[in-house]
Amino acid sequence: MDERALYDLACVERRCPRCDGRTRQIDKDTSSGREMREYGCEACGWNHGFDLGVALWKMMSDAKNRAPGK
């Protein structure tokens, strides 16, 4: 299963790809400048981390630092 299909199943539909149980978000971290989320299934113990790209705060900070007059 490709990463996008896995994300849609685990995060959007909230279904575990291993046992079809319900998944939930375990952790969200943006401290690295990337939006990293971890989802898991309590029924079978499956978990997976997703890199969702540049964090919004990082984009805003970069844009502010590139603004004219800086």
PDB file of N, H, CA, C and O in Angstrom:
ATOM      1  N   MET A   1       0.857  -1.170   0.000  1.00  0.00           N
ATOM      2  CA  MET A   1       0.000   0.000   0.000  1.00  0.00           C
ATOM      3  C   MET A   1       0.903   1.234   0.000  1.00  0.00           C
ATOM      4  O   MET A   1       1.839   1.319   0.795  1.00  0.00           O
ATOM      5  N   ASP A   2       0.627   2.180  -0.882  1.00  0.00           N
ATOM      6  H   ASP A   2      -0.133   2.111  -1.528  1.00  0.00           H
ATOM      7  CA  ASP A   2       1.463   3.383  -0.919  1.00  0.00           C
ATOM      8  C   ASP A   2       1.127   4.310   0.257  1.00  0.00           C
ATOM      9  O   ASP A   2       0.097   4.151   0.912  1.00  0.00           O
ATOM     10  N   GLU A   3       2.004   5.271   0.509  1.00  0.00           N
ATOM     11  H   GLU A   3       2.841   5.401  -0.023  1.00  0.00           H
ATOM     12  CA  GLU A   3       1.904   6.153   1.676  1.00  0.00           C
ATOM     13  C   GLU A   3       0.604   6.956   1.679  1.00  0.00           C
ATOM     14  O   GLU A   3      -0.010   7.126   2.733  1.00  0.00           O
ATOM     15  N   ARG A   4       0.177   7.452   0.520  1.00  0.00           N
ATOM     16  H   ARG A   4       0.676   7.314  -0.336  1.00  0.00           H
ATOM     17  CA  ARG A   4      -1.052   8.251   0.445  1.00  0.00           C
ATOM     18  C   ARG A   4      -2.282   7.400   0.776  1.00  0.00           C
ATOM     19  O   ARG A   4      -3.163   7.838   1.515  1.00  0.00           O
ATOM     20  N   ALA A   5      -2.336   6.194   0.230  1.00  0.00           N
ATOM     21  H   ALA A   5      -1.620   5.839  -0.371  1.00  0.00           H
ATOM     22  CA  ALA A   5      -3.464   5.301   0.515  1.00  0.00           C
ATOM     23  C   ALA A   5      -3.480   4.909   1.987  1.00  0.00           C
ATOM     24  O   ALA A   5      -4.548   4.826   2.595  1.00  0.00           O
ATOM     25  N   LEU A   6      -2.306   4.669   2.565  1.00  0.00           N
ATOM     26  H   LEU A   6      -1.439   4.737   2.071  1.00  0.00           H
ATOM     27  CA  LEU A   6      -2.201   4.341   3.983  1.00  0.00           C
ATOM     28  C   LEU A   6      -2.668   5.509   4.839  1.00  0.00           C
ATOM     29  O   LEU A   6      -3.378   5.312   5.825  1.00  0.00           O
ATOM     30  N   TYR A   7      -2.272   6.738   4.465  1.00  0.00           N
ATOM     31  H   TYR A   7      -1.696   6.899   3.664  1.00  0.00           H
ATOM     32  CA  TYR A   7      -2.723   7.930   5.199  1.00  0.00           C
ATOM     33  C   TYR A   7      -4.242   8.059   5.135  1.00  0.00           C
ATOM     34  O   TYR A   7      -4.890   8.289   6.156  1.00  0.00           O
ATOM     35  N   ASP A   8      -4.813   7.911   3.933  1.00  0.00           N
ATOM     36  H   ASP A   8      -4.287   7.724   3.104  1.00  0.00           H
ATOM     37  CA  ASP A   8      -6.268   8.032   3.787  1.00  0.00           C
ATOM     38  C   ASP A   8      -7.002   7.015   4.645  1.00  0.00           C
ATOM     39  O   ASP A   8      -8.000   7.353   5.282  1.00  0.00           O
ATOM     40  N   LEU A   9      -6.523   5.776   4.674  1.00  0.00           N
ATOM     41  H   LEU A   9      -5.712   5.502   4.156  1.00  0.00           H
ATOM     42  CA  LEU A   9      -7.167   4.728   5.448  1.00  0.00           C
ATOM     43  C   LEU A   9      -7.035   4.977   6.946  1.00  0.00           C
ATOM     44  O   LEU A   9      -8.030   4.931   7.670  1.00  0.00           O
ATOM     45  N   ALA A  10      -5.814   5.243   7.421  1.00  0.00           N
ATOM     46  H   ALA A  10      -5.006   5.280   6.833  1.00  0.00           H
ATOM     47  CA  ALA A  10      -5.558   5.358   8.860  1.00  0.00           C
ATOM     48  C   ALA A  10      -6.008   6.686   9.447  1.00  0.00           C
ATOM     49  O   ALA A  10      -6.483   6.728  10.582  1.00  0.00           O
ATOM     50  N   CYS A  11      -5.867   7.779   8.691  1.00  0.00           N
ATOM     51  H   CYS A  11      -5.481   7.746   7.769  1.00  0.00           H
ATOM     52  CA  CYS A  11      -6.109   9.106   9.258  1.00  0.00           C
ATOM     53  C   CYS A  11      -7.453   9.705   8.860  1.00  0.00           C
ATOM     54  O   CYS A  11      -8.095  10.382   9.663  1.00  0.00           O
ATOM     55  N   VAL A  12      -7.873   9.463   7.650  1.00  0.00           N
ATOM     56  H   VAL A  12      -7.352   8.912   6.998  1.00  0.00           H
ATOM     57  CA  VAL A  12      -9.141  10.030   7.178  1.00  0.00           C
ATOM     58  C   VAL A  12     -10.298   9.095   7.524  1.00  0.00           C
ATOM     59  O   VAL A  12     -11.286   9.513   8.130  1.00  0.00           O
ATOM     60  N   GLU A  13     -10.167   7.839   7.137  1.00  0.00           N
ATOM     61  H   GLU A  13      -9.365   7.500   6.646  1.00  0.00           H
ATOM     62  CA  GLU A  13     -11.234   6.868   7.414  1.00  0.00           C
ATOM     63  C   GLU A  13     -11.138   6.288   8.823  1.00  0.00           C
ATOM     64  O   GLU A  13     -12.094   5.683   9.308  1.00  0.00           O
ATOM     65  N   ARG A  14      -9.998   6.467   9.481  1.00  0.00           N
ATOM     66  H   ARG A  14      -9.221   6.959   9.087  1.00  0.00           H
ATOM     67  CA  ARG A  14      -9.753   5.981  10.849  1.00  0.00           C
ATOM     68  C   ARG A  14      -9.892   4.465  10.957  1.00  0.00           C
ATOM     69  O   ARG A  14     -10.450   3.955  11.929  1.00  0.00           O
ATOM     70  N   ARG A  15      -9.379   3.744   9.949  1.00  0.00           N
ATOM     71  H   ARG A  15      -8.926   4.158   9.160  1.00  0.00           H
ATOM     72  CA  ARG A  15      -9.415   2.285   9.948  1.00  0.00           C
ATOM     73  C   ARG A  15      -8.004   1.738   9.911  1.00  0.00           C
ATOM     74  O   ARG A  15      -7.163   2.230   9.159  1.00  0.00           O
ATOM     75  N   CYS A  16      -7.739   0.731  10.712  1.00  0.00           N
ATOM     76  H   CYS A  16      -8.422   0.331  11.324  1.00  0.00           H
ATOM     77  CA  CYS A  16      -6.425   0.097  10.765  1.00  0.00           C
ATOM     78  C   CYS A  16      -6.207  -0.754   9.515  1.00  0.00           C
ATOM     79  O   CYS A  16      -7.076  -1.544   9.146  1.00  0.00           O
ATOM     80  N   PRO A  17      -5.048  -0.599   8.857  1.00  0.00           N
ATOM     81  CA  PRO A  17      -4.778  -1.419   7.670  1.00  0.00           C
ATOM     82  C   PRO A  17      -4.488  -2.880   8.005  1.00  0.00           C
ATOM     83  O   PRO A  17      -4.539  -3.737   7.123  1.00  0.00           O
ATOM     84  N   ARG A  18      -4.188  -3.170   9.260  1.00  0.00           N
ATOM     85  H   ARG A  18      -4.147  -2.474   9.976  1.00  0.00           H
ATOM     86  CA  ARG A  18      -3.861  -4.535   9.654  1.00  0.00           C
ATOM     87  C   ARG A  18      -5.107  -5.316  10.087  1.00  0.00           C
ATOM     88  O   ARG A  18      -5.331  -6.432   9.616  1.00  0.00           O
ATOM     89  N   CYS A  19      -5.922  -4.733  10.984  1.00  0.00           N
ATOM     90  H   CYS A  19      -5.740  -3.827  11.365  1.00  0.00           H
ATOM     91  CA  CYS A  19      -7.049  -5.487  11.548  1.00  0.00           C
ATOM     92  C   CYS A  19      -8.408  -4.851  11.280  1.00  0.00           C
ATOM     93  O   CYS A  19      -9.431  -5.412  11.671  1.00  0.00           O
ATOM     94  N   ASP A  20      -8.442  -3.703  10.627  1.00  0.00           N
ATOM     95  H   ASP A  20      -7.611  -3.248  10.309  1.00  0.00           H
ATOM     96  CA  ASP A  20      -9.666  -2.950  10.318  1.00  0.00           C
ATOM     97  C   ASP A  20     -10.312  -2.353  11.568  1.00  0.00           C
ATOM     98  O   ASP A  20     -11.468  -1.930  11.534  1.00  0.00           O
ATOM     99  N   GLY A  21      -9.555  -2.320  12.681  1.00  0.00           N
ATOM    100  H   GLY A  21      -8.616  -2.663  12.709  1.00  0.00           H
ATOM    101  CA  GLY A  21     -10.047  -1.665  13.891  1.00  0.00           C
ATOM    102  C   GLY A  21      -9.980  -0.151  13.732  1.00  0.00           C
ATOM    103  O   GLY A  21      -9.593   0.351  12.677  1.00  0.00           O
ATOM    104  N   ARG A  22     -10.350   0.558  14.762  1.00  0.00           N
ATOM    105  H   ARG A  22     -10.664   0.150  15.619  1.00  0.00           H
ATOM    106  CA  ARG A  22     -10.369   2.023  14.730  1.00  0.00           C
ATOM    107  C   ARG A  22      -8.991   2.573  15.096  1.00  0.00           C
ATOM    108  O   ARG A  22      -8.390   2.135  16.077  1.00  0.00           O
ATOM    109  N   THR A  23      -8.487   3.532  14.313  1.00  0.00           N
ATOM    110  H   THR A  23      -8.975   3.888  13.516  1.00  0.00           H
ATOM    111  CA  THR A  23      -7.210   4.178  14.622  1.00  0.00           C
ATOM    112  C   THR A  23      -7.453   5.526  15.279  1.00  0.00           C
ATOM    113  O   THR A  23      -8.538   6.099  15.182  1.00  0.00           O
ATOM    114  N   ARG A  24      -6.422   6.018  15.949  1.00  0.00           N
ATOM    115  H   ARG A  24      -5.541   5.553  16.029  1.00  0.00           H
ATOM    116  CA  ARG A  24      -6.491   7.360  16.547  1.00  0.00           C
ATOM    117  C   ARG A  24      -5.120   8.004  16.444  1.00  0.00           C
ATOM    118  O   ARG A  24      -4.104   7.325  16.301  1.00  0.00           O
ATOM    119  N   GLN A  25      -5.113   9.325  16.521  1.00  0.00           N
ATOM    120  H   GLN A  25      -5.939   9.877  16.637  1.00  0.00           H
ATOM    121  CA  GLN A  25      -3.853  10.055  16.490  1.00  0.00           C
ATOM    122  C   GLN A  25      -3.181   9.902  17.844  1.00  0.00           C
ATOM    123  O   GLN A  25      -3.775  10.210  18.877  1.00  0.00           O
ATOM    124  N   ILE A  26      -1.947   9.427  17.839  1.00  0.00           N
ATOM    125  H   ILE A  26      -1.464   9.176  17.000  1.00  0.00           H
ATOM    126  CA  ILE A  26      -1.196   9.213  19.069  1.00  0.00           C
ATOM    127  C   ILE A  26      -0.348  10.436  19.397  1.00  0.00           C
ATOM    128  O   ILE A  26      -0.240  10.827  20.559  1.00  0.00           O
ATOM    129  N   ASP A  27       0.254  11.040  18.374  1.00  0.00           N
ATOM    130  H   ASP A  27       0.166  10.722  17.430  1.00  0.00           H
ATOM    131  CA  ASP A  27       1.171  12.148  18.611  1.00  0.00           C
ATOM    132  C   ASP A  27       1.190  13.076  17.409  1.00  0.00           C
ATOM    133  O   ASP A  27       0.990  12.648  16.272  1.00  0.00           O
ATOM    134  N   LYS A  28       1.432  14.358  17.676  1.00  0.00           N
ATOM    135  H   LYS A  28       1.594  14.707  18.599  1.00  0.00           H
ATOM    136  CA  LYS A  28       1.639  15.353  16.628  1.00  0.00           C
ATOM    137  C   LYS A  28       2.813  16.203  17.069  1.00  0.00           C
ATOM    138  O   LYS A  28       2.830  16.711  18.190  1.00  0.00           O
ATOM    139  N   ASP A  29       3.802  16.363  16.186  1.00  0.00           N
ATOM    140  H   ASP A  29       3.788  15.950  15.275  1.00  0.00           H
ATOM    141  CA  ASP A  29       5.002  17.126  16.531  1.00  0.00           C
ATOM    142  C   ASP A  29       5.379  18.015  15.356  1.00  0.00           C
ATOM    143  O   ASP A  29       5.489  17.546  14.223  1.00  0.00           O
ATOM    144  N   THR A  30       5.577  19.293  15.629  1.00  0.00           N
ATOM    145  H   THR A  30       5.488  19.674  16.549  1.00  0.00           H
ATOM    146  CA  THR A  30       6.013  20.224  14.587  1.00  0.00           C
ATOM    147  C   THR A  30       7.316  20.911  14.970  1.00  0.00           C
ATOM    148  O   THR A  30       7.734  21.857  14.301  1.00  0.00           O
ATOM    149  N   SER A  31       7.965  20.449  16.040  1.00  0.00           N
ATOM    150  H   SER A  31       7.625  19.681  16.583  1.00  0.00           H
ATOM    151  CA  SER A  31       9.160  21.131  16.545  1.00  0.00           C
ATOM    152  C   SER A  31      10.326  21.101  15.571  1.00  0.00           C
ATOM    153  O   SER A  31      11.220  21.942  15.660  1.00  0.00           O
ATOM    154  N   SER A  32      10.336  20.158  14.649  1.00  0.00           N
ATOM    155  H   SER A  32       9.610  19.475  14.576  1.00  0.00           H
ATOM    156  CA  SER A  32      11.421  20.064  13.667  1.00  0.00           C
ATOM    157  C   SER A  32      11.186  20.960  12.454  1.00  0.00           C
ATOM    158  O   SER A  32      12.050  21.067  11.584  1.00  0.00           O
ATOM    159  N   GLY A  33      10.013  21.607  12.393  1.00  0.00           N
ATOM    160  H   GLY A  33       9.311  21.520  13.099  1.00  0.00           H
ATOM    161  CA  GLY A  33       9.648  22.387  11.222  1.00  0.00           C
ATOM    162  C   GLY A  33       8.843  21.572  10.222  1.00  0.00           C
ATOM    163  O   GLY A  33       8.390  22.101   9.207  1.00  0.00           O
ATOM    164  N   ARG A  34       8.663  20.288  10.504  1.00  0.00           N
ATOM    165  H   ARG A  34       9.031  19.858  11.329  1.00  0.00           H
ATOM    166  CA  ARG A  34       7.840  19.391   9.691  1.00  0.00           C
ATOM    167  C   ARG A  34       6.632  18.982  10.521  1.00  0.00           C
ATOM    168  O   ARG A  34       6.736  18.863  11.742  1.00  0.00           O
ATOM    169  N   GLU A  35       5.501  18.767   9.887  1.00  0.00           N
ATOM    170  H   GLU A  35       5.417  18.864   8.895  1.00  0.00           H
ATOM    171  CA  GLU A  35       4.323  18.300  10.608  1.00  0.00           C
ATOM    172  C   GLU A  35       4.330  16.779  10.604  1.00  0.00           C
ATOM    173  O   GLU A  35       4.016  16.143   9.598  1.00  0.00           O
ATOM    174  N   MET A  36       4.689  16.216  11.733  1.00  0.00           N
ATOM    175  H   MET A  36       4.944  16.732  12.550  1.00  0.00           H
ATOM    176  CA  MET A  36       4.791  14.765  11.896  1.00  0.00           C
ATOM    177  C   MET A  36       3.626  14.298  12.769  1.00  0.00           C
ATOM    178  O   MET A  36       3.408  14.821  13.861  1.00  0.00           O
ATOM    179  N   ARG A  37       2.888  13.316  12.277  1.00  0.00           N
ATOM    180  H   ARG A  37       3.066  12.891  11.389  1.00  0.00           H
ATOM    181  CA  ARG A  37       1.772  12.755  13.044  1.00  0.00           C
ATOM    182  C   ARG A  37       1.927  11.246  13.117  1.00  0.00           C
ATOM    183  O   ARG A  37       2.347  10.598  12.158  1.00  0.00           O
ATOM    184  N   GLU A  38       1.580  10.706  14.269  1.00  0.00           N
ATOM    185  H   GLU A  38       1.239  11.232  15.047  1.00  0.00           H
ATOM    186  CA  GLU A  38       1.624   9.263  14.451  1.00  0.00           C
ATOM    187  C   GLU A  38       0.221   8.776  14.776  1.00  0.00           C
ATOM    188  O   GLU A  38      -0.447   9.305  15.664  1.00  0.00           O
ATOM    189  N   TYR A  39      -0.211   7.765  14.044  1.00  0.00           N
ATOM    190  H   TYR A  39       0.332   7.336  13.322  1.00  0.00           H
ATOM    191  CA  TYR A  39      -1.517   7.152  14.255  1.00  0.00           C
ATOM    192  C   TYR A  39      -1.314   5.703  14.650  1.00  0.00           C
ATOM    193  O   TYR A  39      -0.343   5.069  14.238  1.00  0.00           O
ATOM    194  N   GLY A  40      -2.241   5.175  15.457  1.00  0.00           N
ATOM    195  H   GLY A  40      -3.030   5.690  15.791  1.00  0.00           H
ATOM    196  CA  GLY A  40      -2.122   3.797  15.892  1.00  0.00           C
ATOM    197  C   GLY A  40      -3.464   3.155  16.161  1.00  0.00           C
ATOM    198  O   GLY A  40      -4.495   3.821  16.258  1.00  0.00           O
ATOM    199  N   CYS A  41      -3.420   1.838  16.280  1.00  0.00           N
ATOM    200  H   CYS A  41      -2.583   1.297  16.202  1.00  0.00           H
ATOM    201  CA  CYS A  41      -4.605   1.024  16.558  1.00  0.00           C
ATOM    202  C   CYS A  41      -4.398   0.342  17.907  1.00  0.00           C
ATOM    203  O   CYS A  41      -3.406  -0.360  18.106  1.00  0.00           O
ATOM    204  N   GLU A  42      -5.329   0.547  18.828  1.00  0.00           N
ATOM    205  H   GLU A  42      -6.134   1.116  18.666  1.00  0.00           H
ATOM    206  CA  GLU A  42      -5.218  -0.079  20.137  1.00  0.00           C
ATOM    207  C   GLU A  42      -5.520  -1.570  20.074  1.00  0.00           C
ATOM    208  O   GLU A  42      -5.021  -2.335  20.899  1.00  0.00           O
ATOM    209  N   ALA A  43      -6.324  -1.990  19.114  1.00  0.00           N
ATOM    210  H   ALA A  43      -6.729  -1.369  18.443  1.00  0.00           H
ATOM    211  CA  ALA A  43      -6.732  -3.399  19.030  1.00  0.00           C
ATOM    212  C   ALA A  43      -5.562  -4.324  18.697  1.00  0.00           C
ATOM    213  O   ALA A  43      -5.402  -5.371  19.324  1.00  0.00           O
ATOM    214  N   CYS A  44      -4.740  -3.941  17.708  1.00  0.00           N
ATOM    215  H   CYS A  44      -4.870  -3.090  17.198  1.00  0.00           H
ATOM    216  CA  CYS A  44      -3.663  -4.849  17.288  1.00  0.00           C
ATOM    217  C   CYS A  44      -2.259  -4.282  17.520  1.00  0.00           C
ATOM    218  O   CYS A  44      -1.270  -4.988  17.324  1.00  0.00           O
ATOM    219  N   GLY A  45      -2.164  -3.016  17.934  1.00  0.00           N
ATOM    220  H   GLY A  45      -2.967  -2.443  18.093  1.00  0.00           H
ATOM    221  CA  GLY A  45      -0.863  -2.425  18.224  1.00  0.00           C
ATOM    222  C   GLY A  45      -0.165  -1.791  17.034  1.00  0.00           C
ATOM    223  O   GLY A  45       0.956  -1.301  17.169  1.00  0.00           O
ATOM    224  N   TRP A  46      -0.804  -1.791  15.870  1.00  0.00           N
ATOM    225  H   TRP A  46      -1.714  -2.190  15.760  1.00  0.00           H
ATOM    226  CA  TRP A  46      -0.201  -1.173  14.683  1.00  0.00           C
ATOM    227  C   TRP A  46      -0.039   0.328  14.920  1.00  0.00           C
ATOM    228  O   TRP A  46      -0.917   0.961  15.507  1.00  0.00           O
ATOM    229  N   ASN A  47       1.083   0.902  14.464  1.00  0.00           N
ATOM    230  H   ASN A  47       1.796   0.388  13.987  1.00  0.00           H
ATOM    231  CA  ASN A  47       1.229   2.359  14.453  1.00  0.00           C
ATOM    232  C   ASN A  47       2.150   2.756  13.312  1.00  0.00           C
ATOM    233  O   ASN A  47       2.970   1.971  12.838  1.00  0.00           O
ATOM    234  N   HIS A  48       1.987   3.993  12.890  1.00  0.00           N
ATOM    235  H   HIS A  48       1.320   4.632  13.274  1.00  0.00           H
ATOM    236  CA  HIS A  48       2.762   4.486  11.754  1.00  0.00           C
ATOM    237  C   HIS A  48       2.870   6.004  11.867  1.00  0.00           C
ATOM    238  O   HIS A  48       1.916   6.682  12.250  1.00  0.00           O
ATOM    239  N   GLY A  49       4.044   6.522  11.527  1.00  0.00           N
ATOM    240  H   GLY A  49       4.818   5.971  11.216  1.00  0.00           H
ATOM    241  CA  GLY A  49       4.259   7.962  11.515  1.00  0.00           C
ATOM    242  C   GLY A  49       4.143   8.508  10.107  1.00  0.00           C
ATOM    243  O   GLY A  49       4.608   7.883   9.154  1.00  0.00           O
ATOM    244  N   PHE A  50       3.527   9.667   9.972  1.00  0.00           N
ATOM    245  H   PHE A  50       3.149  10.175  10.747  1.00  0.00           H
ATOM    246  CA  PHE A  50       3.340  10.316   8.680  1.00  0.00           C
ATOM    247  C   PHE A  50       4.015  11.686   8.700  1.00  0.00           C
ATOM    248  O   PHE A  50       3.858  12.446   9.657  1.00  0.00           O
ATOM    249  N   ASP A  51       4.752  11.995   7.661  1.00  0.00           N
ATOM    250  H   ASP A  51       4.880  11.378   6.884  1.00  0.00           H
ATOM    251  CA  ASP A  51       5.355  13.311   7.476  1.00  0.00           C
ATOM    252  C   ASP A  51       4.428  14.070   6.527  1.00  0.00           C
ATOM    253  O   ASP A  51       4.357  13.758   5.339  1.00  0.00           O
ATOM    254  N   LEU A  52       3.721  15.063   7.057  1.00  0.00           N
ATOM    255  H   LEU A  52       3.778  15.316   8.023  1.00  0.00           H
ATOM    256  CA  LEU A  52       2.728  15.792   6.266  1.00  0.00           C
ATOM    257  C   LEU A  52       3.285  17.068   5.648  1.00  0.00           C
ATOM    258  O   LEU A  52       2.526  17.909   5.167  1.00  0.00           O
ATOM    259  N   GLY A  53       4.593  17.213   5.659  1.00  0.00           N
ATOM    260  H   GLY A  53       5.210  16.530   6.050  1.00  0.00           H
ATOM    261  CA  GLY A  53       5.204  18.365   5.006  1.00  0.00           C
ATOM    262  C   GLY A  53       5.616  19.443   5.987  1.00  0.00           C
ATOM    263  O   GLY A  53       5.659  19.225   7.197  1.00  0.00           O
ATOM    264  N   VAL A  54       5.913  20.594   5.448  1.00  0.00           N
ATOM    265  H   VAL A  54       5.878  20.771   4.464  1.00  0.00           H
ATOM    266  CA  VAL A  54       6.391  21.725   6.250  1.00  0.00           C
ATOM    267  C   VAL A  54       5.267  22.213   7.164  1.00  0.00           C
ATOM    268  O   VAL A  54       4.124  22.364   6.732  1.00  0.00           O
ATOM    269  N   ALA A  55       5.602  22.455   8.419  1.00  0.00           N
ATOM    270  H   ALA A  55       6.530  22.332   8.770  1.00  0.00           H
ATOM    271  CA  ALA A  55       4.635  22.951   9.394  1.00  0.00           C
ATOM    272  C   ALA A  55       4.237  24.385   9.055  1.00  0.00           C
ATOM    273  O   ALA A  55       5.047  25.164   8.552  1.00  0.00           O
ATOM    274  N   LEU A  56       2.987  24.721   9.335  1.00  0.00           N
ATOM    275  H   LEU A  56       2.329  24.089   9.744  1.00  0.00           H
ATOM    276  CA  LEU A  56       2.477  26.051   9.023  1.00  0.00           C
ATOM    277  C   LEU A  56       3.310  27.144   9.686  1.00  0.00           C
ATOM    278  O   LEU A  56       3.618  28.153   9.052  1.00  0.00           O
ATOM    279  N   TRP A  57       3.681  26.957  10.957  1.00  0.00           N
ATOM    280  H   TRP A  57       3.431  26.138  11.473  1.00  0.00           H
ATOM    281  CA  TRP A  57       4.459  27.987  11.649  1.00  0.00           C
ATOM    282  C   TRP A  57       5.793  28.217  10.953  1.00  0.00           C
ATOM    283  O   TRP A  57       6.291  29.343  10.925  1.00  0.00           O
ATOM    284  N   LYS A  58       6.379  27.155  10.386  1.00  0.00           N
ATOM    285  H   LYS A  58       5.975  26.241  10.408  1.00  0.00           H
ATOM    286  CA  LYS A  58       7.666  27.267   9.695  1.00  0.00           C
ATOM    287  C   LYS A  58       7.514  28.070   8.407  1.00  0.00           C
ATOM    288  O   LYS A  58       8.355  28.911   8.091  1.00  0.00           O
ATOM    289  N   MET A  59       6.432  27.807   7.662  1.00  0.00           N
ATOM    290  H   MET A  59       5.748  27.123   7.919  1.00  0.00           H
ATOM    291  CA  MET A  59       6.181  28.569   6.430  1.00  0.00           C
ATOM    292  C   MET A  59       5.980  30.052   6.730  1.00  0.00           C
ATOM    293  O   MET A  59       6.499  30.917   6.023  1.00  0.00           O
ATOM    294  N   MET A  60       5.218  30.334   7.791  1.00  0.00           N
ATOM    295  H   MET A  60       4.797  29.632   8.365  1.00  0.00           H
ATOM    296  CA  MET A  60       4.945  31.737   8.159  1.00  0.00           C
ATOM    297  C   MET A  60       6.232  32.432   8.604  1.00  0.00           C
ATOM    298  O   MET A  60       6.469  33.586   8.246  1.00  0.00           O
ATOM    299  N   SER A  61       7.050  31.746   9.371  1.00  0.00           N
ATOM    300  H   SER A  61       6.857  30.808   9.662  1.00  0.00           H
ATOM    301  CA  SER A  61       8.308  32.301   9.845  1.00  0.00           C
ATOM    302  C   SER A  61       9.256  32.575   8.678  1.00  0.00           C
ATOM    303  O   SER A  61       9.887  33.630   8.616  1.00  0.00           O
ATOM    304  N   ASP A  62       9.350  31.625   7.761  1.00  0.00           N
ATOM    305  H   ASP A  62       8.838  30.768   7.812  1.00  0.00           H
ATOM    306  CA  ASP A  62      10.217  31.801   6.593  1.00  0.00           C
ATOM    307  C   ASP A  62       9.754  32.969   5.727  1.00  0.00           C
ATOM    308  O   ASP A  62      10.571  33.745   5.232  1.00  0.00           O
ATOM    309  N   ALA A  63       8.438  33.088   5.547  1.00  0.00           N
ATOM    310  H   ALA A  63       7.774  32.457   5.949  1.00  0.00           H
ATOM    311  CA  ALA A  63       7.902  34.189   4.743  1.00  0.00           C
ATOM    312  C   ALA A  63       8.182  35.533   5.406  1.00  0.00           C
ATOM    313  O   ALA A  63       8.522  36.504   4.729  1.00  0.00           O
ATOM    314  N   LYS A  64       8.043  35.589   6.708  1.00  0.00           N
ATOM    315  H   LYS A  64       7.767  34.801   7.258  1.00  0.00           H
ATOM    316  CA  LYS A  64       8.296  36.828   7.439  1.00  0.00           C
ATOM    317  C   LYS A  64       9.775  37.225   7.313  1.00  0.00           C
ATOM    318  O   LYS A  64      10.095  38.402   7.143  1.00  0.00           O
ATOM    319  N   ASN A  65      10.657  36.250   7.397  1.00  0.00           N
ATOM    320  H   ASN A  65      10.397  35.294   7.536  1.00  0.00           H
ATOM    321  CA  ASN A  65      12.105  36.529   7.308  1.00  0.00           C
ATOM    322  C   ASN A  65      12.525  36.942   5.910  1.00  0.00           C
ATOM    323  O   ASN A  65      13.558  37.594   5.755  1.00  0.00           O
ATOM    324  N   ARG A  66      11.761  36.585   4.887  1.00  0.00           N
ATOM    325  H   ARG A  66      10.922  36.055   5.013  1.00  0.00           H
ATOM    326  CA  ARG A  66      12.087  36.970   3.517  1.00  0.00           C
ATOM    327  C   ARG A  66      11.417  38.269   3.087  1.00  0.00           C
ATOM    328  O   ARG A  66      11.671  38.769   1.991  1.00  0.00           O
ATOM    329  N   ALA A  67      10.571  38.810   3.938  1.00  0.00           N
ATOM    330  H   ALA A  67      10.364  38.404   4.829  1.00  0.00           H
ATOM    331  CA  ALA A  67       9.820  40.023   3.604  1.00  0.00           C
ATOM    332  C   ALA A  67      10.785  41.184   3.361  1.00  0.00           C
ATOM    333  O   ALA A  67      11.818  41.279   4.024  1.00  0.00           O
ATOM    334  N   PRO A  68      10.447  42.078   2.402  1.00  0.00           N
ATOM    335  CA  PRO A  68      11.297  43.248   2.160  1.00  0.00           C
ATOM    336  C   PRO A  68      11.468  44.073   3.439  1.00  0.00           C
ATOM    337  O   PRO A  68      10.542  44.218   4.237  1.00  0.00           O
ATOM    338  N   GLY A  69      12.650  44.594   3.602  1.00  0.00           N
ATOM    339  H   GLY A  69      13.402  44.476   2.954  1.00  0.00           H
ATOM    340  CA  GLY A  69      12.928  45.412   4.790  1.00  0.00           C
ATOM    341  C   GLY A  69      13.484  44.596   5.939  1.00  0.00           C
ATOM    342  O   GLY A  69      13.752  45.140   7.010  1.00  0.00           O
ATOM    343  N   LYS A  70      13.656  43.340   5.743  1.00  0.00           N
ATOM    344  H   LYS A  70      13.439  42.898   4.873  1.00  0.00           H
ATOM    345  CA  LYS A  70      14.223  42.495   6.800  1.00  0.00           C
ATOM    346  C   LYS A  70      15.705  42.360   6.650  1.00  0.00           C
ATOM    347  O   LYS A  70      16.348  41.684   7.453  1.00  0.00           O
TER     348      LYS A  70
END
